[in-house]
Structure formats: C-alpha cells, structure tokens
Amino acid sequence: MTPQEQTLNGDAAVCTEDIDDKRMANRAALSSIAGSALEWLDFAAYGAIAATVLPQLFFSASDATTATLAAFATFSVGFVARPLGGLICGALGDRVGRRNMLVFTFLLMGVCSFLIGVLPTYASIGVLAPVALVILRFMQGFALGGEVTGSQLLTMEHAPKNRRGFYSSFIAMGSPLAQVLANAVLFGVAAIVTNEQFLRFGWRIPFLFSFLLVAIGLFIRMRISETPAFEAQMKQKRSGRAQSKAGFGEHGGTILRLMMVWAAVSIAYFIATVFILSYVTGKLGVSKQTAFAILIVAHLCSMVAMGFGGALCDRIGRRRAMLVGSRSMLVAFIVFFPLILSGHVVLIGLAIVFLLCAAQFHAGVQPAYFAEAFPTEFRYRGSAVAYNLAVVIGSSAPFAATLIQAHTAGATWPIVALGIVFNLLSMWAIHAGPESHGA
C-alpha cells in the first residue's frame, strides 16, 4: 500500500469514527429526552394530583387548608429523598457507569408509580393509606434523584465539545414533556368522566401505565453506549494513571454555590406549576380542565425556552446565559400575581407561561453549567447533590406559599418577596462563579 493510500484510509477511518460519535451523541440526546419524559411522567402526574384530589382521598381533615398542606408535604417528601438518591446513585454511577445506574433508577420509579396507582385510599384502610403513600413517594424521589443527573451526564458526555449546552438542553426537555403528557392525560380523563368518577378511579390512570413505560424506557436506555469520558476515566484507573479521588471537602464550596443558583429556579418552577394549580382552582374558581390546559401550553412554550437557553450558552457562555434567565425571572415574579388576580383566563395563562419559561430557560443551561464545574470522577455525585438539594428547597414552595396565605389572610406579596429574595441570591452566586464554557 502506498503512503497516499495509507493516508486516505486513515482519513476515512477518522471520518467514520466522527460519524459514529455524532450518531451516538444524537441517539443519546433523543433517547434521553424520551426516557426522561417517561420517567418524569408519573412524578409530574403526582404534582397535579397533589394540588387537586389527594387532600380529599388520602388525608382525613375537616379543614381543607390542613388537608392541602398535608398533600403538599407528601409531595415534598419525594424531593427530600432526591439528595439521598443523588448521593448514593451518584457514587455508584461514578464507579459502575452512567448507563447502568439509569437502568436501575428507571425500574425503581416504574414499580413505585404502579403501586401508587393501585393504592387504597384513606376511606378503605385509614391511616395506612397516607403512610404507604409517603413511603412510595420517598422511593420515587430516591430514584429520580439518581435519574436526573445521570441522564444529563449521559447526554452531555456524548455531545461535541462546542455543542454541549445545546445537546444537554434536550434532556432538560424531558420534564416539561412529561408535564404536558401528564396534564393532557388528566385533562382528557377529567373531560370524559364525572368529578365522582375522577375521584374514584380517574386520577389513577397515569400511574397504571408504568409497566408499559418501563418496557419502552429500558429498550431506549439499552441502545446507548457508556460515555467516552467515563470510559477514559476507567482506562486511567486500570493503568494506574488516574488522579487521586476528588471529594466533598474539595468541592463543597462549588456544591453550595450551585445549590444557591438553582434554588431560585426551583421555587419559580413549583410556584408556576404546582401551587398556582391549587390556587386558581380553589381560590379563583377556574375549572380543572382549564387549569390543565393552561399548564399544557405553558410547558410546550417552556421547551422552546430550554432549547434557546442551551443554544445561547454555547455562544455567549454559561454564566452570561444564566444571568439572562435570572433577569427575566425577576421581572416575571413581579408581574405574576397581578396577572393571576385579574381572574381572566388569558392573563392567568400569560403569567404562568412567562414565569415558567423564565425558569426553564435556565434548565437548558443547567446540565452543562453543573457538569463542567466538576471533574469526571466526581461529576455524578457533585452535580446530583447540588441539583437535588436545591430542588428540595424549591419543592417546599407550594407548602410554604399555602402556609403563608393561611396566616396573612390570603396575601400574595410575601410569596413574591420570597421569590425575589432567592432570585437575587441566585444572581449573586452566578456572578461569584467562574465561566466554564470550553472546559
């Protein structure tokens, strides 16, 4: 073979390898959004159910406010479990691989969701009903705590270096897509059955799809290879050239800073999707079907905002893109309740769309922003703990907002003030951190 032929063959091999890498990156992004949406579906359905029917079905209380607070507290239990899931699954994921842990978390989420769908209510088994609900909700949260960051890393570590933000924004779309599917199912069921039938069996339908979703999700997950970054790290370990293990002592400051960044986004998200659903149906008299329809539109719009955020951060950097989202979210919080209190369905929809899109713009940047802050050997644990601790704070927002209103004669300004304070802290934390684009 002549030197020219050897060069041509070498170039062809490189070209083929590049095509294979791009194909795997595209497959990881597309399958991750599908798998994530399937796993988030039941979790999203629970949020909508907690704001509408759970107080009546699982909590015995003559006071509607007390029952709603109990339902929101149970909703938050799933998020309290997420840091533990992120820590344990993150430690294992940094040792056995991203994909292997994602198969485990998917199975666990599916089983727990199905059991919630067949769980007897308070009227049937008394206090055992809310106890069982809390346990299953905790296990759901544990699974999701390991799932979210693992999916992000699987996508981002397969992505081209100069397109990490855009590719990783796809995985962030799994959550709003699941919200759309969950609210669409609930909207359809609520439109077909009576209120009595919805309370009796209609709310269970999204949860009973779990076995089908698990089968589809496993098929998707098994078609993705382990990430090049993780395989390179394992190769270094086997050859004895790996660096010393990074720990929480070394990266604790980064975890706290990222947690502060994301807490404000989580609060905005849960105010716009969970608390407001209870508020407009209970206080303003908006029908469940209308509220579900508004959330469907809002989540579809937020997916566009996510993609824009991911693409923009590849052009202007992670930090500047996050600040664009934070400024938008600050304005959205200020106008949120004036629009809601107008009572007009269109203005209510605009308020929810604006706040949710401002929050979810960050979600398009977050996977790359978090992952690039840590080395490969600590990336799963560091990202998972920071993200899930922030979500614990955010998930308590519906409970806190309901409690605030119960003690302030229904005032909304303390909720707005809470959101603004956390938003300003988030902006400070973004300013304090380094730019990681291109790392």
Phi, psi and chi 1 to 4 in degrees:
 res  aa     phi    psi   chi1   chi2   chi3   chi4
   1 MET       -  131.7 -176.4 -179.4  -66.1      -
   2 THR   -74.2  160.1   65.8      -      -      -
   3 PRO   -57.7  -34.5  -26.2   34.7      -      -
   4 GLN   -65.7  -41.6  -69.9   84.3   -3.9      -
   5 GLU   -65.7  -38.9  -69.3  174.4  -30.9      -
   6 GLN   -62.4  -40.5  -69.8  177.3  -13.5      -
   7 THR   -64.0  -43.6  -59.4      -      -      -
   8 LEU   -63.1  -42.1  -72.6  173.0      -      -
   9 ASN   -64.8  -38.8  -72.7  -23.0      -      -
  10 GLY   -64.7  -43.1      -      -      -      -
  11 ASP   -63.5  -39.1  -69.6  -17.2      -      -
  12 ALA   -64.4  -39.7      -      -      -      -
  13 ALA   -64.3  -41.8      -      -      -      -
  14 VAL   -63.8  -42.2  170.7      -      -      -
  15 CYS   -62.5  -43.6 -176.9      -      -      -
  16 THR   -62.5  -40.9  -59.3      -      -      -
  17 GLU   -63.9  -40.5 -174.5  176.6  -14.6      -
  18 ASP   -63.5  -40.8  -71.5  -17.5      -      -
  19 ILE   -64.2  -42.8  -68.2  173.1      -      -
  20 ASP   -62.6  -41.7  -71.0  -19.0      -      -
  21 ASP   -62.4  -42.7  -71.2  -15.9      -      -
  22 LYS   -66.8  -39.9 -174.3  174.4 -178.3 -179.9
  23 ARG   -62.0  -42.6 -175.7 -177.1  -64.9  117.2
  24 MET   -67.7  -37.3 -174.6   55.1   64.2      -
  25 ALA   -62.4  -43.8      -      -      -      -
  26 ASN   -65.5  -41.7  -69.1  -25.0      -      -
  27 ARG   -64.4  -41.0 -176.3 -178.1  -63.0  173.7
  28 ALA   -62.8  -42.4      -      -      -      -
  29 ALA   -66.5  -48.5      -      -      -      -
  30 LEU   -69.3  -42.0  -66.0  175.0      -      -
  31 SER   -73.1  -29.3   60.2      -      -      -
  32 SER   -68.5  -40.3  -71.4      -      -      -
  33 ILE   -66.3  -37.9 -176.6  176.1      -      -
  34 ALA   -68.1  -47.8      -      -      -      -
  35 GLY   -63.9  -40.9      -      -      -      -
  36 SER   -66.0  -40.3  178.2      -      -      -
  37 ALA   -62.0  -40.8      -      -      -      -
  38 LEU   -64.6  -41.2  -67.7  173.1      -      -
  39 GLU   -71.9  -34.3 -178.0  147.9    1.0      -
  40 TRP   -76.3  -17.2  -90.2   96.3      -      -
  41 LEU   -56.3  -52.7  177.3   60.8      -      -
  42 ASP   -69.2  -34.4  -69.8  -25.3      -      -
  43 PHE   -63.6  -40.1 -149.9   79.2      -      -
  44 ALA   -68.4  -41.2      -      -      -      -
  45 ALA   -60.5  -37.5      -      -      -      -
  46 TYR   -61.5  -38.9 -169.0   99.6      -      -
  47 GLY   -62.1  -43.2      -      -      -      -
  48 ALA   -68.0  -39.8      -      -      -      -
  49 ILE   -65.8  -39.7  -65.4  -62.6      -      -
  50 ALA   -61.5  -30.6      -      -      -      -
  51 ALA   -85.5   -9.8      -      -      -      -
  52 THR  -124.5  -57.2   52.4      -      -      -
  53 VAL  -114.0  -20.8  -57.5      -      -      -
  54 LEU   -57.5  -39.1  -80.2 -169.4      -      -
  55 PRO   -55.9  -35.5  -27.7   36.6      -      -
  56 GLN   -79.3  -30.8  -60.7  167.7 -102.3      -
  57 LEU   -92.8  -31.8  -64.2  174.5      -      -
  58 PHE  -120.2   -3.1  -76.0   89.9      -      -
  59 PHE  -133.3  123.8  -58.1   96.7      -      -
  60 SER   -90.4  107.1  176.0      -      -      -
  61 ALA  -155.2  132.1      -      -      -      -
  62 SER   -73.0  -24.5   57.1      -      -      -
  63 ASP   -92.2  120.0 -179.5   10.0      -      -
  64 ALA   -63.4  -35.5      -      -      -      -
  65 THR   -64.4  -41.6  -60.9      -      -      -
  66 THR   -63.0  -42.8  -58.6      -      -      -
  67 ALA   -64.2  -40.1      -      -      -      -
  68 THR   -65.3  -41.7  -58.8      -      -      -
  69 LEU   -60.9  -40.9  -76.0  170.5      -      -
  70 ALA   -64.2  -40.0      -      -      -      -
  71 ALA   -65.4  -42.0      -      -      -      -
  72 PHE   -69.4  -32.4  -79.5  149.3      -      -
  73 ALA   -64.9  -41.8      -      -      -      -
  74 THR   -64.4  -38.5  -52.3      -      -      -
  75 PHE   -57.7  -41.1  175.0   74.1      -      -
  76 SER   -72.0  -23.4  -64.5      -      -      -
  77 VAL   -57.2  -39.5  164.7      -      -      -
  78 GLY   -60.9  -31.6      -      -      -      -
  79 PHE   -83.4  -29.1  -67.7   92.1      -      -
  80 VAL   -62.7  -34.7  171.2      -      -      -
  81 ALA   -74.9  -18.1      -      -      -      -
  82 ARG   -64.4  -42.2  -75.4  178.9   59.6  164.6
  83 PRO   -59.9  -38.1  -24.9   35.3      -      -
  84 LEU   -63.6  -44.3 -179.5   61.7      -      -
  85 GLY   -63.0  -41.1      -      -      -      -
  86 GLY   -63.9  -39.3      -      -      -      -
  87 LEU   -67.3  -50.7  178.6   61.3      -      -
  88 ILE   -70.1  -49.2  -65.3  175.8      -      -
  89 CYS   -67.3  -31.9  -65.6      -      -      -
  90 GLY   -66.6  -43.4      -      -      -      -
  91 ALA   -62.6  -42.2      -      -      -      -
  92 LEU   -70.1  -38.7  -67.8  172.7      -      -
  93 GLY   -65.3  -29.7      -      -      -      -
  94 ASP   -75.8  -10.4  -78.0  -27.6      -      -
  95 ARG  -110.0  -41.9  -63.3 -178.5   57.1  144.7
  96 VAL  -107.3   -6.5  -57.1      -      -      -
  97 GLY   114.3  154.3      -      -      -      -
  98 ARG   -68.6  -46.9  -69.7   35.7  169.2  143.9
  99 ARG   -65.5  -41.3 -167.0 -173.7   69.9  164.7
 100 ASN   -60.0  -40.8  -68.7  -26.4      -      -
 101 MET   -69.3  -33.0  -75.2  -48.5  -55.9      -
 102 LEU   -67.5  -32.2  -69.7  176.0      -      -
 103 VAL   -65.2  -44.1  171.1      -      -      -
 104 PHE   -62.9  -47.7  165.8   73.4      -      -
 105 THR   -65.1  -33.8   57.8      -      -      -
 106 PHE   -65.7  -44.5 -160.1   89.9      -      -
 107 LEU   -62.4  -44.2  -75.2  169.6      -      -
 108 LEU   -63.5  -43.7 -178.8   58.8      -      -
 109 MET   -61.7  -42.7  172.7   66.2   80.0      -
 110 GLY   -63.1  -43.9      -      -      -      -
 111 VAL   -64.3  -46.1  170.5      -      -      -
 112 CYS   -64.0  -40.0  -68.9      -      -      -
 113 SER   -65.7  -41.3  -62.8      -      -      -
 114 PHE   -62.5  -41.4  179.5   81.3      -      -
 115 LEU   -65.5  -34.9  -69.0  176.2      -      -
 116 ILE   -62.5  -37.5  -71.4  176.9      -      -
 117 GLY   -65.3  -24.1      -      -      -      -
 118 VAL  -109.3    9.0  -62.0      -      -      -
 119 LEU   -71.8  130.2 -170.9   63.7      -      -
 120 PRO   -65.2  154.4  -19.0   31.6      -      -
 121 THR   -90.3  179.5   62.4      -      -      -
 122 TYR   -60.2  -35.6 -171.7   94.3      -      -
 123 ALA   -64.6  -24.8      -      -      -      -
 124 SER   -91.9  -45.3  -60.0      -      -      -
 125 ILE  -127.0    9.3   59.9  173.7      -      -
 126 GLY    67.8 -138.4      -      -      -      -
 127 VAL   -66.5  -18.6   72.8      -      -      -
 128 LEU   -62.9  -27.9  -70.4  177.8      -      -
 129 ALA   -62.6  -55.2      -      -      -      -
 130 PRO   -65.9  -31.0   19.7  -31.5      -      -
 131 VAL   -63.6  -47.6  169.9      -      -      -
 132 ALA   -63.4  -38.0      -      -      -      -
 133 LEU   -62.3  -42.0 -174.9   64.0      -      -
 134 VAL   -63.5  -42.8  167.5      -      -      -
 135 ILE   -63.6  -47.2  -67.1  172.6      -      -
 136 LEU   -65.4  -37.9  -69.5  172.6      -      -
 137 ARG   -64.7  -37.4 -178.7   64.9  177.7  167.8
 138 PHE   -62.9  -44.9 -175.3   89.8      -      -
 139 MET   -66.7  -35.6  -63.6  -53.7  -63.4      -
 140 GLN   -58.4  -47.5  -95.0 -166.5  -28.4      -
 141 GLY   -63.3  -39.4      -      -      -      -
 142 PHE   -58.9  -46.4 -178.6   92.6      -      -
 143 ALA   -63.9  -43.6      -      -      -      -
 144 LEU   -69.6  -30.3 -164.0   58.7      -      -
 145 GLY   -60.9  -35.6      -      -      -      -
 146 GLY   -84.4  -26.6      -      -      -      -
 147 GLU   -71.7  -46.9  155.0   69.3   23.0      -
 148 VAL   -60.1  -54.5  174.3      -      -      -
 149 THR   -67.7  -37.7  -57.5      -      -      -
 150 GLY   -60.2  -43.2      -      -      -      -
 151 SER   -64.2  -40.5  -66.3      -      -      -
 152 GLN   -62.1  -44.9  -68.9  174.4   -7.8      -
 153 LEU   -68.7  -37.8  -63.9 -175.1      -      -
 154 LEU   -59.3  -41.1 -168.8   70.5      -      -
 155 THR   -74.1  -49.0  -59.4      -      -      -
 156 MET   -67.2  -38.3 -160.4 -149.8   71.5      -
 157 GLU   -74.7  -14.5  -69.8 -178.9   -9.7      -
 158 HIS   -90.8  -16.4  -88.1  -61.9      -      -
 159 ALA   -76.0  152.5      -      -      -      -
 160 PRO   -59.5  146.8  -20.5   31.4      -      -
 161 LYS   -57.7  -39.1 -177.2  177.5  179.4 -180.0
 162 ASN   -87.4    3.8   63.0  -22.5      -      -
 163 ARG  -128.2   22.0  -56.5  -68.9  -57.6  -78.6
 164 ARG   -59.9  -44.1  -73.7  175.9 -174.4  159.1
 165 GLY   -61.1  -46.3      -      -      -      -
 166 PHE   -65.4  -47.2  178.0   70.2      -      -
 167 TYR   -64.2  -43.3  -89.3   79.9      -      -
 168 SER   -72.1  -18.1   59.0      -      -      -
 169 SER   -67.2  -22.8   70.0      -      -      -
 170 PHE   -63.4  -41.4  -82.9   87.4      -      -
 171 ILE   -66.6  -32.1 -175.4   59.6      -      -
 172 ALA   -64.7  -25.0      -      -      -      -
 173 MET   -71.4  -12.6  -66.3  179.8 -171.6      -
 174 GLY   -60.8  -38.2      -      -      -      -
 175 SER   -66.0  -53.3  173.6      -      -      -
 176 PRO   -66.0  -32.1   21.0  -32.2      -      -
 177 LEU   -62.6  -40.7  179.5   58.8      -      -
 178 ALA   -65.1  -38.6      -      -      -      -
 179 GLN   -62.2  -41.0  -65.6  -79.9    1.6      -
 180 VAL   -61.7  -47.4  169.5      -      -      -
 181 LEU   -63.5  -44.8  -66.7  173.9      -      -
 182 ALA   -63.4  -47.2      -      -      -      -
 183 ASN   -70.4  -30.5  -77.7  -71.3      -      -
 184 ALA   -66.4  -43.0      -      -      -      -
 185 VAL   -62.7  -46.7  170.4      -      -      -
 186 LEU   -64.9  -38.0  -68.5  169.8      -      -
 187 PHE   -61.9  -45.5  174.2   84.6      -      -
 188 GLY   -64.6  -43.3      -      -      -      -
 189 VAL   -64.9  -44.4  172.6      -      -      -
 190 ALA   -64.0  -28.9      -      -      -      -
 191 ALA   -78.0  -26.5      -      -      -      -
 192 ILE   -90.7  -42.9  -65.8  172.1      -      -
 193 VAL   -98.5  164.9  -55.8      -      -      -
 194 THR   -77.4  168.0   64.7      -      -      -
 195 ASN   -59.2  -38.5  -75.7  -25.7      -      -
 196 GLU   -64.5  -42.6 -178.4 -177.0   -9.2      -
 197 GLN   -68.4  -35.8  -69.9  171.8  -32.2      -
 198 PHE   -63.1  -41.5 -172.5   84.3      -      -
 199 LEU   -68.1  -33.1  -74.2  171.2      -      -
 200 ARG   -79.4  -44.7 -167.3  166.3   70.1 -111.8
 201 PHE  -145.1  -18.6   66.0   84.9      -      -
 202 GLY   -61.4  -38.2      -      -      -      -
 203 TRP   -67.6  -18.6   66.6  -88.2      -      -
 204 ARG   -78.4  -20.2  -60.8  180.0 -176.8  -87.6
 205 ILE   -56.5  -47.8  -67.9  175.7      -      -
 206 PRO   -58.9  -34.3  -23.6   34.8      -      -
 207 PHE   -73.5  -28.0  -60.2   99.6      -      -
 208 LEU   -79.4   -6.9  -63.5  178.6      -      -
 209 PHE   -80.7   -0.1  -77.9  123.9      -      -
 210 SER   -58.3  -42.8  -64.4      -      -      -
 211 PHE   -62.7  -40.5  -78.9  148.4      -      -
 212 LEU   -63.9  -42.6  175.0   62.1      -      -
 213 LEU   -64.7  -37.6  -59.2 -175.5      -      -
 214 VAL   -62.7  -43.9  166.6      -      -      -
 215 ALA   -61.6  -45.4      -      -      -      -
 216 ILE   -66.0  -44.2  -64.1  172.5      -      -
 217 GLY   -63.2  -40.3      -      -      -      -
 218 LEU   -65.5  -38.6  -73.9  176.2      -      -
 219 PHE   -60.8  -41.6  173.0   77.3      -      -
 220 ILE   -66.3  -47.8  -68.1  171.4      -      -
 221 ARG   -65.1  -34.9  -70.2  -80.1  162.1   83.5
 222 MET   -74.1   -8.9  -64.1  -55.7  -68.1      -
 223 ARG   -91.0    2.9  -70.8  173.4   56.8   83.6
 224 ILE  -109.9  137.5  -52.0  172.9      -      -
 225 SER   -82.5  166.0   64.4      -      -      -
 226 GLU   -65.9  155.2 -171.7   52.7   78.1      -
 227 THR   -74.8  147.3   69.3      -      -      -
 228 PRO   -59.0  -37.2  -24.0   33.6      -      -
 229 ALA   -63.2  -44.0      -      -      -      -
 230 PHE   -67.7  -41.5  179.6   79.7      -      -
 231 GLU   -63.7  -37.8  -70.7 -179.8  -18.9      -
 232 ALA   -65.1  -38.9      -      -      -      -
 233 GLN   -64.6  -41.8  178.8   67.1   23.6      -
 234 MET   -65.3  -37.1  -68.2  -62.1  100.1      -
 235 LYS   -64.8  -39.3 -174.4  176.3 -179.8 -179.4
 236 GLN   -63.6  -39.7  -75.9 -172.2  -26.6      -
 237 LYS   -64.6  -43.8  -76.2 -174.3  176.2 -179.2
 238 ARG   -65.3  -31.8  -73.4 -168.1  -64.7  -90.4
 239 SER   -86.8   -5.3   65.3      -      -      -
 240 GLY    80.1   11.6      -      -      -      -
 241 ARG  -100.4    4.8  -67.9 -177.2  -70.6  107.8
 242 ALA   -69.7  147.2      -      -      -      -
 243 GLN   -71.6  166.1  -60.8  175.4   -4.1      -
 244 SER   -64.1  149.5   58.9      -      -      -
 245 LYS   -64.1  131.9  -72.1 -173.6  177.3 -179.1
 246 ALA   -80.6  149.6      -      -      -      -
 247 GLY  -134.2 -179.5      -      -      -      -
 248 PHE   -67.4  -28.0  -73.8   95.2      -      -
 249 GLY   -63.1  -40.3      -      -      -      -
 250 GLU   -73.7  -34.8 -179.2 -178.9   -8.8      -
 251 HIS  -112.8   11.7  -63.2  -73.3      -      -
 252 GLY   -59.9  -40.3      -      -      -      -
 253 GLY   -63.3  -39.7      -      -      -      -
 254 THR   -65.2  -41.3  -59.0      -      -      -
 255 ILE   -60.9  -46.0  -69.4  173.3      -      -
 256 LEU   -63.4  -40.8  -70.8  174.5      -      -
 257 ARG   -65.0  -45.3 -178.8  177.1   59.9   78.7
 258 LEU   -66.2  -35.5  -66.9  178.3      -      -
 259 MET   -62.0  -41.3 -171.2  178.4   81.0      -
 260 MET   -65.8  -38.2 -169.4  179.3  -59.4      -
 261 VAL   -60.6  -45.4  168.5      -      -      -
 262 TRP   -86.6  -17.5 -158.0 -110.6      -      -
 263 ALA   -59.8  -42.0      -      -      -      -
 264 ALA   -64.3  -40.2      -      -      -      -
 265 VAL   -64.8  -42.1 -179.1      -      -      -
 266 SER   -64.4  -40.8  -64.5      -      -      -
 267 ILE   -61.5  -46.6  -72.2  172.2      -      -
 268 ALA   -60.6  -41.7      -      -      -      -
 269 TYR   -61.8  -47.4  175.4   83.8      -      -
 270 PHE   -76.9  -25.8  -72.8  106.9      -      -
 271 ILE   -66.8  -41.8  -70.2  -66.8      -      -
 272 ALA   -76.7  -20.4      -      -      -      -
 273 THR  -117.4  -26.9   59.3      -      -      -
 274 VAL  -112.1  -57.9  178.3      -      -      -
 275 PHE   -60.3  -44.7  169.8   76.0      -      -
 276 ILE   -67.2  -26.1 -152.7   60.6      -      -
 277 LEU   -65.5  -43.8 -175.4   60.6      -      -
 278 SER   -66.5  -38.9  173.8      -      -      -
 279 TYR   -67.3  -48.5 -174.0   83.7      -      -
 280 VAL   -73.7  -29.4  -61.0      -      -      -
 281 THR   -81.7  -33.9   56.3      -      -      -
 282 GLY   -89.4  -39.1      -      -      -      -
 283 LYS   -98.1  -34.0  -60.4  -71.9 -179.0   66.3
 284 LEU  -103.3   -7.0  -58.3 -176.6      -      -
 285 GLY    76.6   18.2      -      -      -      -
 286 VAL   -73.0  137.3  176.4      -      -      -
 287 SER   -68.7  155.1   68.7      -      -      -
 288 LYS   -59.2  -42.6  -69.0 -175.3  179.0   67.7
 289 GLN   -60.4  -42.8  -65.7   95.1  -41.3      -
 290 THR   -65.9  -42.6  -59.8      -      -      -
 291 ALA   -63.0  -43.1      -      -      -      -
 292 PHE   -62.6  -39.9  -69.1  147.1      -      -
 293 ALA   -64.3  -40.5      -      -      -      -
 294 ILE   -61.0  -43.4  -70.5  173.1      -      -
 295 LEU   -66.9  -33.9  -76.4  178.4      -      -
 296 ILE   -61.3  -48.4  -70.5  171.4      -      -
 297 VAL   -62.7  -43.5  173.1      -      -      -
 298 ALA   -62.0  -42.4      -      -      -      -
 299 HIS   -69.7  -35.6  -77.1  -64.6      -      -
 300 LEU   -63.2  -43.5  -73.0  172.9      -      -
 301 CYS   -63.3  -37.5  -67.7      -      -      -
 302 SER   -67.8  -26.2   76.4      -      -      -
 303 MET   -66.1  -36.6  -68.4  175.6   67.7      -
 304 VAL   -64.8  -42.1  177.6      -      -      -
 305 ALA   -61.9  -38.8      -      -      -      -
 306 MET   -61.5  -49.9  -77.7  179.9  172.5      -
 307 GLY   -59.9  -38.9      -      -      -      -
 308 PHE   -65.4  -41.9 -178.9   63.5      -      -
 309 GLY   -62.2  -43.8      -      -      -      -
 310 GLY   -64.6  -42.6      -      -      -      -
 311 ALA   -67.9  -40.6      -      -      -      -
 312 LEU   -65.3  -39.2 -175.4   65.3      -      -
 313 CYS   -68.7  -20.4   78.5      -      -      -
 314 ASP   -74.8  -17.8  -78.1  -29.1      -      -
 315 ARG   -99.9  -42.1  -64.1  176.9   62.7   87.8
 316 ILE  -110.9   -4.0   68.2  172.8      -      -
 317 GLY   103.0  156.8      -      -      -      -
 318 ARG   -67.4  -45.7  -41.8  -56.8 -171.9 -151.5
 319 ARG   -65.3  -46.9 -175.1  166.5   60.0  175.7
 320 ARG   -63.8  -38.4  -70.8  176.9   63.4 -170.6
 321 ALA   -65.0  -41.5      -      -      -      -
 322 MET   -62.0  -38.2  -69.3  -70.1  -78.2      -
 323 LEU   -68.2  -33.8  -71.6  171.8      -      -
 324 VAL   -60.2  -45.6  168.7      -      -      -
 325 GLY   -65.2  -38.7      -      -      -      -
 326 SER   -65.6  -40.7  -66.3      -      -      -
 327 ARG   -65.9  -39.4  -70.0  167.3 -172.4  142.7
 328 SER   -65.0  -39.4  -59.8      -      -      -
 329 MET   -67.7  -34.5 -162.8  163.9   68.0      -
 330 LEU   -62.0  -45.8 -171.5   61.8      -      -
 331 VAL   -64.3  -42.0  175.6      -      -      -
 332 ALA   -61.1  -39.0      -      -      -      -
 333 PHE   -64.7  -39.5 -109.4  120.5      -      -
 334 ILE   -64.1  -39.2  -66.7  171.6      -      -
 335 VAL   -94.7   -3.2  -57.9      -      -      -
 336 PHE   -59.9  -60.1 -174.9   68.9      -      -
 337 PHE   -73.2  -33.3  -84.4  106.0      -      -
 338 PRO   -55.7  -39.0  -30.5   37.8      -      -
 339 LEU   -71.6  -40.8  -68.0  174.3      -      -
 340 ILE   -62.5  -46.1  -66.6  -67.5      -      -
 341 LEU   -71.1   -9.4  -67.7  173.1      -      -
 342 SER   -63.3  -25.4   70.4      -      -      -
 343 GLY    78.8   -5.7      -      -      -      -
 344 HIS   -83.4  130.2 -165.0  -75.3      -      -
 345 VAL   -59.9  -40.3  171.0      -      -      -
 346 VAL   -64.7  -43.9  173.7      -      -      -
 347 LEU   -68.6  -36.5  -65.5  179.9      -      -
 348 ILE   -60.2  -44.8  -69.0  172.7      -      -
 349 GLY   -62.1  -41.6      -      -      -      -
 350 LEU   -62.5  -41.4  -74.8  174.2      -      -
 351 ALA   -61.5  -45.8      -      -      -      -
 352 ILE   -68.1  -42.0  -65.6  173.3      -      -
 353 VAL   -61.8  -44.6  167.4      -      -      -
 354 PHE   -63.5  -50.1 -172.4   12.9      -      -
 355 LEU   -66.6  -41.3 -176.4   56.9      -      -
 356 LEU   -68.2  -40.7 -173.7   57.7      -      -
 357 CYS   -65.9  -38.1  -76.3      -      -      -
 358 ALA   -64.1  -40.0      -      -      -      -
 359 ALA   -69.7  -44.6      -      -      -      -
 360 GLN   -76.8  -17.0  -65.0  -70.6   56.5      -
 361 PHE   -56.1  -42.0  174.6   91.7      -      -
 362 HIS   -60.2  -36.4  -67.2   83.0      -      -
 363 ALA   -65.1  -24.4      -      -      -      -
 364 GLY   -71.9  -24.6      -      -      -      -
 365 VAL   -93.3  -31.8 -172.8      -      -      -
 366 GLN   -55.0  -45.2  179.3  -91.0  -31.8      -
 367 PRO   -57.1  -47.7  -27.0   36.7      -      -
 368 ALA   -70.2  -39.9      -      -      -      -
 369 TYR   -61.5  -42.1 -178.7   68.5      -      -
 370 PHE   -75.2  -47.9  -86.8   47.3      -      -
 371 ALA   -64.5  -38.5      -      -      -      -
 372 GLU   -71.3   -8.9  -70.5  172.6   -9.1      -
 373 ALA   -81.9  -10.4      -      -      -      -
 374 PHE  -129.7  152.4  -58.3  100.7      -      -
 375 PRO   -72.5  162.2   26.9  -34.2      -      -
 376 THR   -54.4  -42.9  -57.7      -      -      -
 377 GLU   -71.4  -11.0   67.1  -90.7   20.1      -
 378 PHE  -124.3    3.0 -169.1   74.1      -      -
 379 ARG   -63.9  -45.2 -176.8  169.5  -65.6  143.7
 380 TYR   -63.7  -49.3 -157.0  143.3      -      -
 381 ARG   -65.2  -49.8  -78.3  166.7  -71.1  171.5
 382 GLY   -61.1  -47.8      -      -      -      -
 383 SER   -64.3  -43.7  -61.5      -      -      -
 384 ALA   -65.2  -44.4      -      -      -      -
 385 VAL   -66.7  -46.2  171.0      -      -      -
 386 ALA   -61.5  -46.6      -      -      -      -
 387 TYR   -65.6  -47.2  179.1   84.6      -      -
 388 ASN   -73.8  -32.4  -73.3  -58.9      -      -
 389 LEU   -64.6  -38.7  -76.0  175.0      -      -
 390 ALA   -65.0  -38.8      -      -      -      -
 391 VAL   -68.1  -31.6  173.4      -      -      -
 392 VAL   -58.4  -44.5  169.5      -      -      -
 393 ILE   -62.4  -46.6  -62.9  172.8      -      -
 394 GLY   -65.1  -37.9      -      -      -      -
 395 SER   -68.0  -19.0   69.7      -      -      -
 396 SER   -81.7   -6.2   65.0      -      -      -
 397 ALA   -60.8  -44.1      -      -      -      -
 398 PRO   -59.3  -41.9  -25.9   36.3      -      -
 399 PHE   -62.8  -47.8  179.1   89.5      -      -
 400 ALA   -63.5  -41.2      -      -      -      -
 401 ALA   -65.5  -41.0      -      -      -      -
 402 THR   -64.7  -41.6  -57.4      -      -      -
 403 LEU   -65.6  -41.3 -168.4   62.4      -      -
 404 ILE   -60.0  -45.6  -73.5  170.1      -      -
 405 GLN   -66.0  -34.3  -71.3 -145.7  -53.3      -
 406 ALA   -66.3  -25.3      -      -      -      -
 407 HIS  -108.3    3.5  -70.8   82.8      -      -
 408 THR  -129.0   25.1   59.3      -      -      -
 409 ALA    56.6   37.2      -      -      -      -
 410 GLY    83.2   14.6      -      -      -      -
 411 ALA   -66.6  143.4      -      -      -      -
 412 THR  -104.7  -19.0   57.5      -      -      -
 413 TRP   -62.9  -32.6   68.5  -98.2      -      -
 414 PRO   -64.2  -32.7  -22.8   36.1      -      -
 415 ILE   -67.3  -42.3  -58.1  172.7      -      -
 416 VAL   -62.1  -43.8  174.8      -      -      -
 417 ALA   -61.1  -41.2      -      -      -      -
 418 LEU   -59.4  -46.0  179.7   70.2      -      -
 419 GLY   -63.9  -41.0      -      -      -      -
 420 ILE   -66.5  -43.1  -69.8  174.3      -      -
 421 VAL   -60.1  -48.4  167.5      -      -      -
 422 PHE   -64.8  -34.0  -89.1   91.3      -      -
 423 ASN   -66.0  -40.4 -160.5   82.6      -      -
 424 LEU   -66.6  -39.1  -67.4  174.9      -      -
 425 LEU   -62.8  -39.3  -71.9  172.1      -      -
 426 SER   -63.3  -43.3  174.7      -      -      -
 427 MET   -63.4  -38.2  -66.9  173.0   71.3      -
 428 TRP   -63.0  -43.4  174.0   83.2      -      -
 429 ALA   -65.8  -35.7      -      -      -      -
 430 ILE   -65.2  -45.2  -66.0  169.2      -      -
 431 HIS   -60.4  -36.1  -87.1  -67.9      -      -
 432 ALA   -73.8  -19.1      -      -      -      -
 433 GLY   -91.3  163.5      -      -      -      -
 434 PRO   -81.3  163.8   31.6  -35.3      -      -
 435 GLU   -84.0  127.0  175.4   55.4   64.1      -
 436 SER  -107.5   -1.8   61.9      -      -      -
 437 HIS   -59.6  128.3 -179.0   39.5      -      -
 438 GLY    90.0   -0.2      -      -      -      -
 439 ALA   -65.6      -      -      -      -      -
